[in-house]
Amino acid sequence: MDRYARWNALLEMLTDSGRVSVEEAAERLDVSQATIRRDFDQLAQQQMITRTRGGAVANGVSYDLPLRYKTAKHSAEKQRIGAAAAALVSPGTVVGLNGGTTSTEVARALAVRPDLNTNAEGAQLTVVTNALNIANELLVRSRMKVVVAGGVVRPKSFELVGPLGGALLREVTLDVALLGVDAIDPQLGAAAHHEGEAAMNSLMVARAKRVVVIADSSKLGGHAFARICPVDRVETLVTDSGAAPEVVEAFRTAGVHVICA
């Protein structure tokens, strides 16, 4: 296990329990205690955790991990979700795509579809995004038209937030918004941990003819600080096959079409 994989694992442990000792972490990851101490020290220097005598405690880590530390979590499920969501996109349409690890997989799946990578009249795909990493994925892999909403960069997610981006989003029309979320519930709707991201996502919803939420099963039935939209605004939910049947049924009862990839 390399250093970044260990860091991701340590942050997930802290997300689950709030506190982890050096001895416990070393045993669970099958590495030396000296290695864990170094890892804890380096994570503390980045203000990701708070170092304690004999271990570490969470430092806001349970709510909003930087994107680079989230990539390994549920990665296979997110790749399947990305492919299934990309399959819902037709050539020549305008797609809104926000940030996040699942949205990144959607962008990668869109980029490898030959029918979308064309300059033919009426067939070129237009992607409107507020995420710098999503724009980069599409620019280096495809010939799509990429429109980036302005704003202030959130280093944790690479998303642009604030009134500058909102001004652009209010002037466009989206055929479909593909939204990664931090939580979605049949009663509470879709939500994000950060209010600035939620506000940008809400604008995408307002400008979209169709709204597709992309979320792995760990986010179903959960809640987050800032609401993006009510569940009746969501046409389709794309999740993974690990979703509990009763949760899937609750979304279908609420009128949402559910795809389990």
N, C-alpha and C positions, 0 to 999 in steps of 0.2 A: 504494500500500500504506500503510495507516494505521499509527500507532505500535504498537498492540497486535498487529497482524499481523506487523510487523517483529520485535517481541519474541518472539513465538511461533516465528518462523523462526530467529532467533538462538539460542534455547534448543534447538531441534531440531538445529542445526548442532553445538552443544556436546555434545548427547547423542551424536551420531554420532562426533565426533572428539576431544572432550575439550578442545580448544584451538582458538581462531579468532582470526586477526589482523584489525585494523581494515580493512586493505587488502582482504583476501579477502572479508570480509563485505560491504563496500561494493560490490565487483564483483559478487558473487552476487545481491545484492538490488537492484542498480542504483540506489543512492542515494549521496550524498556521504559522504566519510570523516568529516566533521564530524557528520553525522547519526548515524552508527554510534558515534562516540565518546560522544555524548550518551546514546544508547540503552544503551551499556555502563555508563556512569556511573549511570544510573537503575536498571538491573538490579542493579548492585553495591550501591546504597543499600538495595535490598530484600533483600539477601543471597541473591540468586538465582545470582550468579556471583561470581568473584573477578577483579578488574581486574588486568591486567598491563601492562607497558610495551609498547605497540603492539597490545594485544588483550585477550583474556579467557580464562579457563579455567573449566571446569565446577566447580560447587560443590555436589555432590550432585545436580545437575540430571538426570543420566542415570537416576536411580532413582525419583524421586517429585516430578514437577512439580506445582505447584498446579493445581487443576482449571481455573481460568480461563485457563491457558495451554495446556490440552490440547484445547480445544473444536474447533479448526480441523483437527486431525490426523485423517485418515480420516473426515471428517464425513459424506460421502455414503454411505459403507459403513455407518457407525453408524446413520444414519437408516433404511436398508433393514433392518438387523438389528433395530432398535427396532420397526419395523412388523411384521416377521415374528414376533418374540417376543410382541408384544401380541396377535397373532392366536391365540396358544395359550391365551389366558385366556378363561374362560367367565363369564357373568354369575352373580352371587351367590356367588362364591368368595372365599377369603382368599388374598391374594398377598403374599409377602415380596419386597421390592425394596431392594437396597443402593445405595450411591452410585457415582459415576463418570459419565463422559460418555456411555457407551453406555446405562447405566441411565436417564440423563436422557431419552434418545430413546425408550426404552420407556415412560417415564411420559408423555411428550407424546403418544405413539401411543395409549396407554390413555385419555387424557383426551378425545380427540376421537371415541371410539367411542360412538355414541348408545345402544347397548344396555347399556353399562356406566354411563352417566350418567343414572341413574334412581333414584327413591326407592321404586319399586314393591316390594311385599313379595317377598322372596326373590331379588330381582334386583340389589340394590345391591352393588357391589364394595367389599370392604374391603382396603386396602393397609396393610401393616405395613412401616415403613421406619426405618432409622437415619440417614438423610441429610436434612438440613434443606432443601437445595435441591429434593430430590425431593418432600418434603412441600409445599413452596411451589408447585411446578409443578402438583400435583394440586389443592391448595386453591383456587387462582385460576382453574383451567380446568375444574373438574369438580364433581360433587355426590357424589363417592365418600366413603366413611368412611375417614379417614386416621388411623392410629395411629402415633405416633412413639416409638421406643425412646429412653430417656434416656441420659445419659452425658456425657462430656467431648468438646467439639467439636474435631475436627482441622481447622484452618483450610485446609490444602491440599486437602482433599476434601469439606469440609462434613459429614463423617460423625461420628456420635456413637459413642464407644467406651468400654469400661470396664464394671465390674460393675453399675452402675445400669441400663444398657440390657440387660445379660444377664439380670437378674432378671425383666424384662418378657418377654423372648423365651422364657424357660423356661416361661412360663405360657400361651402361645398355641399354636394348631395352625394350620399353613399348608397350604392345598391345593397350592400351588406356590411355590417360591422361584425368582425370576428374578435371577440373580447376575452382575454384571459382575466380571471378574477381571483381574489383571495378567498372568497366564500360565496356560495349561492344556496339559498334556502327556499323551499316552496312557498313559504309565507312572507319571509322578509325580503326576498329578491336577491339581486347580485350586489356585492359590496367589495371594497378595497380597504386596506389598512390605512393608506395615506389619503387625506382629503383632497390634495391637489391632483393625484392620479384619478381619484373617483370623479372629480369635476370634469376632467378632460374626457374620461370615458363616457360620462353622462352626455356630453356634447356630441360625441360620436353616435350615441344611441338616438339622440334627438334628430340627427341629420340622416339617419339610416332608414331605408325602407324595410330591411330585415335585420334582426339581431340574433347572432349565434354566439352563445357563451361556450367557451372551451375551458374545461376544468377537470382535473383528475379526481378520482372518487374520494380522496381525502378531504376535498373542499366542499363536498355536498352535505347540505344540512348544517353547515357551519355559519358563523357570523363574523363580521369585521366592522370596523369603526364607521366607515363612511359609505352610504348607499350609492350605488351606481344607477340602478333602475329597479322598478317593481317586476315581479316575475311575469306579469301579463304582457310585458313589453318584449319578453324573450320568446322567439319563435322556436328555436332549436337549442338543445343542450347536447354537446358532444363530450362524453366522458369515457372512462375505461370499463372493462368487463368486471372489475372488482367492486363496482357500485352495488350496494345492498339493494335487493329487489324491492323492498318496501319503500326505500327512498326514491328509486326510479319511478315506482308507481305513483308516489305522491306528486312528483313533477308532472307526470302524464295526466293525473287528475286535475292539476292546475292548468292544463291546456298546453303544456310544453312538449314538443316532439323530442324524444330522447334517443340518441345514437350511442350505443356502447361499443367502443372500438376494441 
